[in-house]
């Protein structure tokens, strides 16, 4: 009885952890893309007459 409860809790934690990891991966990807676009925008603003 208690072993099945432990397994159920472990599966719940595992699925929760994987969902959180996916959320963090998406957030990191979005954040890095936003930062890189902001950096390129900053460079364009800084150097308006580029190559």
C-alpha positions in Angstrom: 0.0 0.0 0.0 2.6 2.5 1.0 5.0 1.4 -1.7 2.4 2.1 -4.4 1.8 5.5 -2.8 5.5 6.3 -2.9 5.7 5.2 -6.6 2.7 7.4 -7.4 4.3 10.4 -5.6 7.5 9.7 -7.4 5.8 9.6 -10.8 4.0 12.8 -10.0 7.2 14.6 -9.0 8.9 13.3 -12.1 6.2 14.6 -14.4 6.1 17.9 -12.5 9.9 18.2 -12.7 10.0 17.5 -16.5 7.2 20.0 -17.1 9.1 22.6 -15.1 12.3 21.8 -17.0 10.5 22.2 -20.3 9.0 25.5 -19.1 12.5 26.7 -18.0 14.0 25.6 -21.4 11.3 27.6 -23.3 11.8 30.6 -21.0 15.6 30.5 -21.5 15.2 30.2 -25.2 12.8 33.1 -25.4 15.0 35.2 -23.1 18.2 34.5 -25.0 16.4 35.3 -28.3 15.1 38.5 -26.8 18.5 39.5 -25.5 20.3 38.8 -28.8 17.7 40.8 -30.8 18.0 43.6 -28.3 21.8 43.5 -28.6 21.6 43.6 -32.4 19.1 46.5 -32.2 21.5 48.3 -29.8 24.4 47.8 -32.3 22.2 49.1 -35.1 21.3 52.1 -33.1 24.9 52.7 -32.0 26.2 52.4 -35.6 23.5 53.7 -37.9 25.9 54.0 -41.0 27.2 50.5 -40.9 28.8 48.5 -43.8 
